[in-house]
Amino acid sequence: MRYNFTRMPNLLGHVTQQEAAAQVHEFIPLVQVGCSRLLKFFLCAVYAPMCTEQVEEVLVILPCRSMCEEVGQKFLSKIHVISVALYALYVLRVRRL
């Protein structure tokens, strides 16, 4: 995402963009597998919230409820599929022993 203004601390309490960037990189695999079409935007909104000076005071733009719910649903469904696959691999490996 590209925008010119952000506000720190973010929703997670990170004070600097470097601190936020270090943690957001943990989500790269989920972005790469297409966990949700909104995941990248959601992560940017949480870790580096957009803000605008187009109003009288600086306005921070946070993710809306529907975005949070959609990303959460897609994330949970991917995690479920991954956990089932890992369990199946574990069972196959145990049977070989």
Buried (B, 14 or more C-beta within 10 A) or exposed (E): EEEEBBEBEBEEEBEEBEBBEEEBEEBEEBBEEEBBEBBBBBBBBBBBBBBEEEEEEEBBBBBEEEBBEBBEEBBEEBEEEEEEEEEEEEEEEEEEE
